[in-house]
Amino acid sequence: MKRIVPLSFLLALAACLAAASPSSAQDKALAKPQPLAPAVTVVVAKTRPLAETVSINGTLVAREEILVGPEIEGLRIVEILVEEGDRVAAGQVLARLSREALDAQLAQSDAALTRADAQIAQVASQIRQAEATIGQTGPELQRAQSLLKNGVSTQAQIDQKLAADRTAQAQLESSRQALNVSEADKASLLAQRRELQVRIARAEVRAPAAGVVSRRTARLGAIASAAGDAMFRLISRGEIELQGEAYESRLARLAVGQKAEVTVGDARIPGTVRLVSPEIDRATRLGRVRILLDPSSAARIGGYARGVIVTRRAEGVSVPSGSILYDGAQPFVQVVVGDRIETRKVQVGIASEGFSEITAGVAEGEPIVARAGSFLRNGDAVRPVSVAEAR
């Protein structure tokens, strides 16, 4: 015989089951795992060499540019011996000018000097003749005066001898004056000849110093003139510099003699700071800087270049510059101690290639939040991930 379950019992059982179901859902919710702490990328503070640098952009220029022009004008250019890019020595002939007219004048001067020498020789002969005549008239006058005392000679004979002696003396004096005039004429001719020789020498245009020909404007057949552009432009000793400007705050860190590296195209050329201007432009607050380049075939004046000057070197504990935050003027970093953030004030030294020196506040080997942000606070729980693991 089947047992009949009352309807009321079934309804009561259903109500009990419905009442129990919300409590089961709550238990399941309580059983869910807690969320993980946020992951942060950390780097280890390490000791590394650092170099503080200042960048300079500018133009390549000649340290000293030499303008070479003709020292004598009005002559035609008949020969050009160098081209742009040639390296020349001091005194080397760069071009020659026409000298036919000067050579003709020199020949005339030589002829005049020959005549002057002949004139001097002739006057010297006259002097010797006058001296010989005086050598005869003087003794004859003395003998006549002695005979007059003895009554053998007359006064007329003495007067005749006296006149002959005085005439010889006058001829000697005149010849000596003529010799002085002739020698002065010869000296003048010699001076004119030396001037001609100087002008002939200047018909050869020479380099005043060693260097490299950067520009040549001389043309065959042209008339040489000091007016207008120079015949040649030389880079003295081939020395090329980077001329740029730096803000006054960076200019204070620069000094003559500091090492630099200048990038010209794909080439990197060592250099040295040669000049730091003592003057700063009032409008731009910039000062001039010149970096002397080591000799290189890659450098061309007028080209663009970028220089990096090493102003200071150090070796100390450093961290990525992006890990440093600032509270006003006070820098600080976020160090991971265990699984918690610890905010520390630090002292920052020099910065180089994305790293900054920490002179106080962090020890070598401590993990630092690589990319610190304002969302982290002192004491926050974090899950540190090293740079290598993050990659």
LINFENPE-V541385 format. One record per residue. N is the residue number from 0. PHI is phi in whole degrees, -180 to 180 (NA if undefined). Layout:
N	PHI
N	PHI
//
This chain:
0	NA
1	-72
2	-92
3	-96
4	-86
5	-67
6	-62
7	-64
8	-67
9	-64
10	-65
11	-67
12	-66
13	-63
14	-65
15	-65
16	-66
17	-65
18	-70
19	-83
20	-65
21	-59
22	-66
23	-69
24	-63
25	-67
26	-65
27	-64
28	-64
29	-68
30	-82
31	-67
32	-71
33	-70
34	-66
35	-74
36	-67
37	-63
38	-83
39	-129
40	-83
41	-122
42	-127
43	-93
44	-65
45	-129
46	-87
47	-148
48	-73
49	-129
50	-136
51	-82
52	-130
53	-128
54	-95
55	-129
56	-109
57	-177
58	-119
59	-79
60	-134
61	-75
62	-60
63	-138
64	-104
65	-106
66	-96
67	-113
68	-130
69	-74
70	-90
71	-137
72	-103
73	88
74	-104
75	-85
76	-78
77	-112
78	-155
79	-122
80	-107
81	-133
82	-125
83	-61
84	96
85	-72
86	-93
87	-122
88	-98
89	-63
90	86
91	-69
92	-75
93	-97
94	-157
95	-123
96	-108
97	-64
98	-130
99	-59
100	-63
101	-68
102	-64
103	-64
104	-65
105	-66
106	-64
107	-63
108	-65
109	-63
110	-66
111	-65
112	-66
113	-64
114	-63
115	-64
116	-63
117	-65
118	-62
119	-64
120	-64
121	-66
122	-66
123	-62
124	-65
125	-63
126	-64
127	-64
128	-65
129	-64
130	-66
131	-67
132	-63
133	-63
134	-63
135	-93
136	-70
137	-64
138	-63
139	-63
140	-64
141	-67
142	-68
143	-64
144	-66
145	-70
146	-68
147	-64
148	-66
149	-91
150	82
151	-87
152	-105
153	-110
154	-67
155	-65
156	-67
157	-65
158	-63
159	-66
160	-65
161	-66
162	-65
163	-65
164	-69
165	-67
166	-63
167	-64
168	-64
169	-66
170	-64
171	-64
172	-65
173	-64
174	-67
175	-65
176	-64
177	-63
178	-65
179	-61
180	-64
181	-64
182	-67
183	-65
184	-61
185	-66
186	-61
187	-63
188	-65
189	-65
190	-63
191	-63
192	-67
193	-62
194	-63
195	-63
196	-64
197	-64
198	-66
199	-66
200	-63
201	-74
202	-69
203	-102
204	-82
205	-114
206	-76
207	-71
208	-154
209	-70
210	175
211	-121
212	-73
213	-96
214	-153
215	-130
216	-108
217	-65
218	-131
219	-60
220	89
221	-75
222	-87
223	-69
224	-147
225	-77
226	-76
227	87
228	-71
229	-69
230	-66
231	-139
232	-120
233	-116
234	-88
235	-57
236	58
237	71
238	-84
239	-119
240	-127
241	-95
242	-106
243	-140
244	-135
245	-138
246	-65
247	-61
248	-66
249	-82
250	-61
251	-66
252	-90
253	-95
254	-151
255	-63
256	101
257	-67
258	-79
259	-147
260	-130
261	-110
262	-99
263	-122
264	63
265	-95
266	-94
267	-117
268	-117
269	-66
270	-154
271	-138
272	-66
273	-101
274	-146
275	-123
276	-62
277	-78
278	-115
279	-117
280	-66
281	-68
282	-81
283	-96
284	61
285	-113
286	-126
287	-80
288	-135
289	-125
290	-114
291	-82
292	-89
293	-67
294	-55
295	-157
296	-77
297	-81
298	-84
299	-134
300	-64
301	94
302	-85
303	-87
304	-152
305	-128
306	-116
307	-120
308	-105
309	-84
310	-96
311	-161
312	-124
313	-156
314	-136
315	-164
316	-66
317	-139
318	-135
319	-59
320	-61
321	-71
322	-86
323	-95
324	-110
325	-132
326	-108
327	72
328	-97
329	-92
330	-80
331	-152
332	-128
333	-112
334	-96
335	-94
336	-112
337	71
338	-120
339	-125
340	-84
341	-124
342	-86
343	-128
344	-77
345	-133
346	-113
347	-102
348	-99
349	-84
350	-118
351	-157
352	51
353	87
354	-120
355	-126
356	-77
357	-109
358	-86
359	-160
360	115
361	-137
362	-101
363	-63
364	95
365	-76
366	-80
367	-119
368	-64
369	-67
370	-123
371	-69
372	-142
373	-74
374	-76
375	-98
376	-124
377	-60
378	95
379	-64
380	-81
381	-139
382	-117
383	-70
384	-128
385	-70
386	-59
387	-64
388	-67
389	-65
390	-80
//
